[in-house]
Amino acid sequence: MSGMFYQVYDGVDAEKLNMTIETVDQSTGEVFGTIDYPEAFEDMA
């Protein structure tokens, strides 16, 4: 969520706000989870 605030303060249009969070295994570097916002908010509804 805070990453999206940076985009707002940087002047990104509200319709173009986007953020991807990847969960990474520290020991292997493997990405084992990805969440895309704002799509994740829409899926919660």
Phi and psi in degrees as GROMACS dihedral restraints (atoms count N, CA, C in turn):
[ dihedral_restraints ]
;  ai    aj    ak    al  type     phi  dphi    fc
    3     4     5     6     1   -65.3    20    10
    4     5     6     7     1   -29.9    20    10
    6     7     8     9     1   -62.8    20    10
    7     8     9    10     1   -32.9    20    10
    9    10    11    12     1   -71.2    20    10
   10    11    12    13     1   -32.9    20    10
   12    13    14    15     1   -62.6    20    10
   13    14    15    16     1   -39.0    20    10
   15    16    17    18     1   -58.8    20    10
   16    17    18    19     1   -40.1    20    10
   18    19    20    21     1   -66.9    20    10
   19    20    21    22     1   -39.7    20    10
   21    22    23    24     1   -62.1    20    10
   22    23    24    25     1   -46.9    20    10
   24    25    26    27     1   -67.2    20    10
   25    26    27    28     1   -23.5    20    10
   27    28    29    30     1   -83.4    20    10
   28    29    30    31     1    -5.4    20    10
   30    31    32    33     1    94.4    20    10
   31    32    33    34     1    13.4    20    10
   33    34    35    36     1   -68.7    20    10
   34    35    36    37     1   135.7    20    10
   36    37    38    39     1   -59.2    20    10
   37    38    39    40     1   138.3    20    10
   39    40    41    42     1   -56.3    20    10
   40    41    42    43     1   -32.1    20    10
   42    43    44    45     1   -72.8    20    10
   43    44    45    46     1   -16.8    20    10
   45    46    47    48     1  -106.8    20    10
   46    47    48    49     1     4.3    20    10
   48    49    50    51     1   -62.3    20    10
   49    50    51    52     1   133.1    20    10
   51    52    53    54     1  -156.0    20    10
   52    53    54    55     1   140.9    20    10
   54    55    56    57     1  -148.9    20    10
   55    56    57    58     1   137.4    20    10
   57    58    59    60     1  -119.4    20    10
   58    59    60    61     1   129.7    20    10
   60    61    62    63     1  -112.7    20    10
   61    62    63    64     1   125.0    20    10
   63    64    65    66     1  -109.6    20    10
   64    65    66    67     1   131.4    20    10
   66    67    68    69     1   -94.8    20    10
   67    68    69    70     1   122.5    20    10
   69    70    71    72     1  -119.6    20    10
   70    71    72    73     1   135.1    20    10
   72    73    74    75     1   -71.8    20    10
   73    74    75    76     1   117.5    20    10
   75    76    77    78     1   -63.1    20    10
   76    77    78    79     1   -35.2    20    10
   78    79    80    81     1   -78.2    20    10
   79    80    81    82     1   -31.1    20    10
   81    82    83    84     1  -108.5    20    10
   82    83    84    85     1   -19.3    20    10
   84    85    86    87     1    79.9    20    10
   85    86    87    88     1     4.5    20    10
   87    88    89    90     1   -76.3    20    10
   88    89    90    91     1   132.6    20    10
   90    91    92    93     1   -82.4    20    10
   91    92    93    94     1   120.9    20    10
   93    94    95    96     1  -118.2    20    10
   94    95    96    97     1     5.0    20    10
   96    97    98    99     1  -161.4    20    10
   97    98    99   100     1   141.4    20    10
   99   100   101   102     1  -138.6    20    10
  100   101   102   103     1   133.7    20    10
  102   103   104   105     1  -127.1    20    10
  103   104   105   106     1   129.6    20    10
  105   106   107   108     1  -109.3    20    10
  106   107   108   109     1   127.3    20    10
  108   109   110   111     1  -111.1    20    10
  109   110   111   112     1   141.1    20    10
  111   112   113   114     1   -90.4    20    10
  112   113   114   115     1     3.1    20    10
  114   115   116   117     1   -57.0    20    10
  115   116   117   118     1   -35.7    20    10
  117   118   119   120     1   -63.5    20    10
  118   119   120   121     1   -34.6    20    10
  120   121   122   123     1   -66.5    20    10
  121   122   123   124     1   -39.6    20    10
  123   124   125   126     1   -66.5    20    10
  124   125   126   127     1   -35.7    20    10
  126   127   128   129     1   -68.9    20    10
  127   128   129   130     1   -25.7    20    10
  129   130   131   132     1   -72.6    20    10
  130   131   132   133     1   -23.5    20    10
